[in-house]
Structures are given as structure tokens and as C-alpha cells.
């Protein structure tokens, strides 16, 4: 009987966590405004995020959400530059050099034609 109760408690806890995760994913997906949302929300990954290896999983999620939340280029650029400095400091502390990003993750916020 005790084993059955533990199983039910664990199953209930997992179901609750899955519902919460689904809600978060849905809220983030629908809050991504602008033309970039037509292609789907931007996803941070090792291949497109400078300093990925110096971030905790929680920081990676927060970074992705932060980038998705910007509505103007200047704010996004300021955050990206501050984030890059922070990752460069972490790399230096490990005796490594941060490789620069290959593209401007904030470019989707520029007006058509790329003017700043």
C-alpha cells in the first residue's frame, strides 16, 4: 500500500510539473511579437549563443526568454553587449577566450532595410 501511495504522489507531482512547463512554453510562444514570430520563436543553443558553455541551464532559459522579449533594437543590443561582456569575463576566469557571435540576434528588431 505504501508503494502505491508513493507512486501516486510521484505521478501527481510530475503531472503538475508538466502542466506548469506547458503553460510557460505557451506563454513564451504567444508573447513573441513581430515578423520574427512568423518563423517561430528564437531558440538559444550552443550554435547561436556566444558563451553558452559558461551559462547554467537556468541562465540559458532566462537568456532565451529575455532575447525573445525585446521589442526594440537598442534595448536588445545593450543587453547583448552586457551579456557578451559577462560571458567574456567567465571565459577569462577559466583561461579561455570567448568566441564572438556569428550573427546579430537582435537584427529581427530592425526596420525593413536594416536601418538602425
Secondary structure, DSSP 8 states (H G I E B T S, - for coil): -HHHHHHHHHHHHHHHHHHHHHHHHHHHHHT--SGGGGG------TTT-TTGGGS-HHHHHHHHHHHHH--SHHHHHHHHHHHHHHHHHHHHHTT------SS-TTGGGS-TT---
